């Protein structure tokens, strides 16, 4: 699974952003900005051995991936929930459950959702935002 990122020059610095993770950093060079965004996501995951690869994907674009898809999905779900300001209990209600444990297991990387379940979780955590799977199989946020 790969997530889309944007990179651009702003004065003396290069800014790198992964909108789906609500993550942004900068570097003095494009290469340093790539290293910094990978480091930021690895730090967000806070899991020993978790590593992110950055792949330039054309002008002002890159993609990130990890061989540990479960942890990458966990970071994405947690960041989306935090961005929306949702407590786990509210998310459980949106999913039709009285227990917040089920969603928390995905957010902690203890369970990896199927594609169908991933879209159900994304719809609950970010209603009104459309997600699409492209040829590489990763979810991408669509502009509304």
ABEGO torsion letter per residue (X at the ends): XBBBBBBBBBEABBBBBBAAAGBBBBBABAAAAAAAAAAAAAAAAGBBGBBBBBBBAEBGBBBBBBABAAAAAAAAAAAAAAAAGBBAAAAAAAAGBABAAAAAAAAAGABBBBAAAAAAAAAAABBGBBBBBBAAGBBBBBBX
